[in-house]
């Protein structure tokens, strides 16, 4: 269950980094225009990501109890809810794209390009969000390969199309930044179709070929909503904190912000692997609790922690030893290379801390203990990180280094609080 999730996360994040490098061929302004859209895009996705936490947790319980019909009924409720939860945020973001990006910190020199890129990309994002819900359901029954195939295929297409459409290769027109947006949109559509195909096969544990009714059933949707609401609060706190954080960083200047985008893109590879292992831990914890094996839930959490830390340690060594070469892949600006290489030392430290933090979060989410995770996100990410970031970046004059220090402190604080909750065992008694 774990290796496809980790492989998916690693290759998808690597694909995003390569995509960032391809966009970087258009210059620093273009890279910033695309980079500034990441947090607004995640704000749009926070609704579906919260729903999907509930989908994985509830369907994993049914799988652990060997209730296949219950899992399939939940799948239908998840798709109903996913369509609704995806459409409204996407439409709203498309209409208010300009003020949303201005609030995110987009500067006038690339605001128009950011708005154009964002709106084109949103067209495919709606379908991709629905596909993510299907993948979350498959993850709940232990089928992590479906999500891996869907997302890796989509990212490979995204990289190929971005390279072709940005520079005009393989007979395609050179569309510049618009080409990158079209590539993102088409890759999202491909990801959705791959996810949908997985539940149209009769041999799939959960599928849409059976004769179960297509109607909303509160008896099966209530558990998803219960977990999802708490997870949505967590996502709101996460996205609000990150939006303010990115706005603070973007105000430090073009060179500082570009170095941050590059380092954050590199960190995302290790972080995504941890998140992939966290998703697998959620599924395994949910299935164990559904089978009334609390001991296995704890064991899976411990194994996942050690595995994730080992992988993060390897990445930390790469970040430290190859920091100059890594930054040069994304930019040839001497100032960006110098600053980015120094910040890579902080990236290595953060990658080690987040390995444990993400697994603890995944275990609690898999058990349905999302209220506690949301509470931690409110205090640490939505309140303390923006305040500490502002203080370190501006009054104390540490610049982008202050932003990375605040990130490390935030991750460390969440790690300690989540570890305490995990060791208490209270999360094992959650009822869905």
N, C-alpha and C positions, 0 to 999 in steps of 0.2 A: 504494500500500500504506500509506503514512504518513498521508494526510489522514483516512481513516475512523477510524484508530486514535486520532489526536489529537482528532478531533471527538467520538468516543465518550467518551474520557477527560474532555474538557472538560465535555460536557453531563451526564455521569453525576455528576461532582464538583459541578457547579453544582446539579444536582438534589438531591444530598445536602445542600448548603448551604441550599437552599430548604426542604428537609425539616426541617433544624435550626431554621430561622427559624419554621416552622409550629409545631414542638414548643415553641419559645420563647414562644409565646402563652400556654402553660400556666404559665409562670413559670420562675424560675431553677432551682428544685429539680427540675422535670420535665426541663429541659434537661440537668442534670447526671446524672439517672437514665438517660437515653438515652446521653449522651456516655460514661459510664463503661463501657458495654457494648462500645464499639468495639474496644478491644484484646483482650478475651476472644473476640469474634467473629473477629477476625483470627487469634487463636491457633488457633481451630478450623479456619480456612481455610488455615493455613500448610501443612498436609499436601497439600491439593489444589493450592495455588499452586506448591509445589515440584514436584509431579508434572507440572504443566502446563508448567513450564520445559523439562522433558525431552521432553514431547510436541511442543512447538513446534520444538525443536532437531532432534529425530530426523526428524519428518515433513518439515521443511524440507530436510533432506539428501536424502530420497527424491524430493522435488519437484525439487530442483536436478539430480538424476541422471535425471529423467524416468522414475522407477519408480512408476507409478501403483498397481500392485498392492501393492507394498511399503507405500506410504502408507496404502492402505485396510486392509491387515492391521494396521498400527500403530494405526489408528483403533480397531479392535476391542479391541486390547490396552489402549489408553488408557481405553476405557469400562469394561472389566473392572476395571482398577486404580482408576479413579475412583470406582466404586461402593463398593469396599472401603475406600478411603482417606477417603471422605466419611462413611460411615455410623458408623464407630466413634467418631471425634472428636465428631460431633454428639450421639450418644447419651450419651457420657461427660460432655459439657458440660451437657446437659440435666439429668442426675442430680446433678451437683455444681455446679450454677449458683450457689448461695448462697456456698459457700466460695471459688469462683473469683472472684466479684465482690467479696467481702470482701478477698481478696488483691490485687485490682486497685485497691482504695482506696475502694470505695463506703462512704459514711458511713451511719449508722443512719437518718438522716432520709429517705433515698430508697432504701435497700437493698431493701425489699420490692417497690417499684415497678420497680426495675431487674431483679430476679429474674423477675417476671411478664413484663415486656417481653422479656427475653432468651429465655425458654422458648418463648413464642409465636413469636418471630422464627425460632428454630432449626428449627421445623417445616418452613418453606419453604427454609431454608438448605441442607439436604441436597440437594434437587433442583437448586438453583441451582449448587452446587458441581459436580455432574455436567454441567450445562450449560456451566460454565466450561471444563471439559475438552474438550468438543466445540468450543467457540470457539477454544481454544488450538490444536486440530488444524487448524481452518480458517485460523487465522492463519499456521500453518506453510506452507500452500500458497499464501499470499498473499491469501487471502480475508478481509480485515479488515472488510468491510461487514457480514458476518453478525453478528459480535460487536457491531458498532456498533448495528445494528437491534435485536438482542435486549436489550442493556443499556439503550439509550435508551428503548425501549418500556416496559421494566420500571420505569424510574425515573419516567417520566411518569405511569404508573399509580400508583406509590407516592406521588407528590406529590398527585395528585388524590384518592386514597383517604384519605391522611392528613388533608388539609384537610377532607374530607367527614365522616370518622369522628371526628376530634378535636372538631370544633365542632358536628357534627350538621347538615350542610348537604345540600341536594338530597334531602331526605326521609329521609336515613339517621340512625340514632341517634347521639347525642353520647356517645362512649365514652372521651373523654379520652386518656390515655396508652395504654390498651388499644387504642384505634383506630389509633394510630401503629404498634403492634406487628402488628396484623392487616394493615394496609396493607403493611408490610414483607414479611410472609409471603406475601401474594398476589402481590406484585410479583416475588418470587423464583420462584414457580411459573410466572408468565408468561415470565420470562427463560429458564427451562429449556425450556418448550414451543417458544419461538422458536428456540432453538439446536437442539433435536431436529428441528424441521421442516427445517432447513437441510441435514441429512444424510439426509433421506428423499427428496430430489429426485434423480432419475436424472442430471440434467445437472450435478450438483455433482462436482468433481474427486474428492472423497472422499464416499462415501455408503454407506448400509446396505442398498441395494436389490440389490447384487450377490450372488453365490452363494458368497462366501468363507465358510469354516466359522467358527462361533461357539465357539471354544475358546481357552484360553490357550496362546500359542506363545512359549516363551522366546527363540526366535531373534529375534523382533521386539520382545518386551517388555524384553529385557535392556538395550538402549540407553536406553530411557526410564527404567528403574530406575537405571542407572548415573549418568546425569545428575541424575535426581531425588533420589538419596540425598544427593549433595553440595549440591544446592539446598535439600533439607530441613534440612540442618545450618545453612545460611545463614538459612533461615526461623526455625529455633529460636533462633539467636543474635539475629536481628532482633526476634522477638517477646518474648524474654526481656528484652532491653535496653529495649524500648519499654514493657513491662509495669512494670518497675522505675521507668522514667522517669516514666510517667503516675502511678504511685503517689506518687512524690516531689512531682509538681506538684499532685496532688489534695490533698495535705496542707498546701498553702499557704493554704487558706481558700477559701470559696465564690466571692468576687469574683475572686480570682486564677485559680482553676480555670475559672470561666465565661469570663473573658477569653481564657484559653488555648484553650478549646474553640472559641470564635468565630474566633480568629486561625488556629488549625490548620485549621479548616474552610475558611477563605478560602485559605490556603496550598495546601490540597489541590487546588484547581482548577488552579493552575500545575503542581503536582507530578504530578497525574494526566495532564496533557498530555505532560509529559516521560516518564512511564511508558508512555503510549500510543506515543510516538515510539520509546521504547526497545524495546517489543515489536515494532514494525515493523522496527527495526534488527536485532533478533534473527532474525526471519524472513529478511530479506535476506542477512544474514551466513551463516545456515545454508544457504540456497539457493546462494549463491556458492561456499561450500566444497564442497557436494555436486556442483556443476558444475566443481570444481577450478579456481576463479578466485579465488585469494587476493587478487589485486589489487583486484577488485571489492569484496570484503569490507571492505578498508581504506577504499576510496572511500566506500562506503555509510556507514561509521562517521563519517567526516569530515563528510559532508553532513548527517547527522542531528545532529551536534554543533552545527553552525552554525545550523541551522534551530531547534533546541530553545533555544539561547541567545537568538536573536532574539525568540522568543515570550516567553521568561521575562523579557527586558528590558522588553517591553511591559507585562507584568503587574506588574513591580516599580514602574514609573512610576505605574500605577493604584493600587497599594497605598500609595504615598507620598502622592500628590496627593489621593486620595479616602478616606483612612483614617478620618476622623471619620464620614463618611456611611456607609461600609461597616459600621462597628461598630453604628451606630444602627439598621441593618436588623434586627439580631439582638437587641438589648437597648436598653431605655430607662433602665436604671440608670445614673445619672451616674458612679458609681465605676467601673463596668465600661467605660463609654465612654471615660473618661479614661485608664484603664490600658491598655485594648485599643488605643486610638489610638497610644499610645507604642510598644506592642509591634509594631504594623504596620510600623514602620521595620525591625525585625529580620526580619520576614516577607519584606520586599523583598530584604534581603541574602541570606537563605537560599535564596530562589527562584532567584537567579542562580547560586549555587554548585551547587545540586542539578541544574541543567540539564545540565552536563557530566558530573557523577557518574553520573546515571541512564543516559546514553547509553553511557558506557564499560562499565557493568555489563551493559547489554543486549547489547552486542557480544560480550563474553566469554561470556555465557550462551548466545547463539546459536551460538557455536563449541563449546559443551560444556565450557568452562573454568570450571565452577562451583565447583571446589575452592578456587581462588584467591579468588573472590568471597566464599565462606563464611569463609575465613581472615581476610579483611579485616573482615567483619561481626563475627566473634568479638572481634577486638582493639578495633575502634573503637566498635561499637555495644553489644555485650554487656558489655564491661568498662569502657572508658574513659568513655563517655557517662554511665552511671549515677554513677560516682565523681565526675566533674567536676560533674555536675548537683547532686549532694548538697553538694559543697564550695561551689559558688557560691550555691545557694539558701539554705542554712542557716548554716554557720559564717561565711561572708562576708556574709550578710544581703542578697543581691541579689534574693531572691524569684523571681518568675516571669521576670524579666529574666535571671537566671542560667540558667534552663532553656533560654531561647532562645539564649543565648551558647553553651551546651554543644552544642546542636543544630547551630549554625553551625560550631563547631570539629569536630564529628563528620563533617559533610558535607565540610568542607574536607580533613580527613585522608584520608577515603576517596577523594576526588577525586584527590589527589596520588598515592596508591598505585595506583589503578586506571589513571591516565594513564601511569604508568611501565610497568605491565604491557602496556597497549595498544601503546605505542611500541616495546616490546621485540620484538613479533611472535611470541612463543612461543605465544600463544593460537590462532594460525592453524594449528598443527600437531596440534591435538587430534583423536583418533580416537574415534568412537562405536561 
